[in-house]
Amino acid sequence: MALTEDMADEIAQLALADEKRSGDETIIAQVAEILGASSQTLQKAFLTSDRVRRAERRARELLATRAKG
C-alpha cells in the first residue's frame, strides 16, 4: 500500500535526521517500538525505509570517494 510506504518513509527521514542532529542512535529502535505497538505493517515499512536510506547513503559515499580519485 503506497500510503503506508509513504508514511513510513517520511517518519524514517525524520528519525534519521534526528539521529544525525542528536547523535542518538537509539531513535530508530524507539520509533520502531512505538509503531509496532499499533501497526506491525507500518513498523516493517519504516524499518525497510531506514535500511534502504542507509544503504543508499553508504553507496553514494563510496561513489563520491571513488570519484575524487
KALINVEN-V391918 format. One record per residue. N is the residue number from 1. RES is the residue in one letter. PHI is phi in whole degrees, 0 to 359 (999 if undefined). NEAR is the number of other ideal C-beta (glycine too) atoms within 8 Angstrom. D_FIRST is the distance of its C-alpha to the first C-alpha in Angstrom with 2 decimals. Layout:
((N,RES,PHI,NEAR,D_FIRST) (N,RES,PHI,NEAR,D_FIRST))
This chain:
((1,M,999,4,0.00) (2,A,296,5,3.78) (3,L,300,6,5.55) (4,T,298,10,5.60) (5,E,295,10,6.53) (6,D,296,8,8.76) (7,M,296,10,10.30) (8,A,298,13,10.94) (9,D,293,10,12.49) (10,E,297,8,14.56) (11,I,295,12,15.83) (12,A,298,12,16.63) (13,Q,298,10,18.59) (14,L,296,8,20.46) (15,A,294,13,21.28) (16,L,295,12,22.50) (17,A,295,8,24.58) (18,D,296,10,26.02) (19,E,300,12,26.86) (20,K,294,7,28.64) (21,R,291,6,30.47) (22,S,267,7,31.50) (23,G,79,6,31.88) (24,D,276,7,30.24) (25,E,283,6,28.48) (26,T,268,6,27.35) (27,I,299,11,24.90) (28,I,299,12,21.88) (29,A,296,7,22.93) (30,Q,296,8,23.62) (31,V,294,11,20.25) (32,A,301,11,18.56) (33,E,295,8,20.93) (34,I,298,8,20.19) (35,L,296,12,16.42) (36,G,296,9,17.08) (37,A,294,5,19.48) (38,S,246,6,16.94) (39,S,210,7,13.52) (40,Q,293,6,13.62) (41,T,295,7,9.87) (42,L,292,12,10.19) (43,Q,299,11,13.45) (44,K,297,8,12.38) (45,A,296,13,9.95) (46,F,298,15,12.96) (47,L,295,10,15.46) (48,T,295,9,13.86) (49,S,299,14,13.85) (50,D,300,12,17.39) (51,R,297,8,18.58) (52,V,296,8,17.38) (53,R,293,11,19.03) (54,R,293,9,22.12) (55,A,296,8,22.45) (56,E,300,8,22.26) (57,R,299,8,24.89) (58,R,297,8,27.16) (59,A,295,8,27.00) (60,R,295,8,27.84) (61,E,296,8,30.66) (62,L,299,8,32.09) (63,L,294,8,32.10) (64,A,295,8,33.65) (65,T,297,7,36.31) (66,R,293,7,37.10) (67,A,291,6,37.39) (68,K,287,5,40.04) (69,G,92,3,42.08))
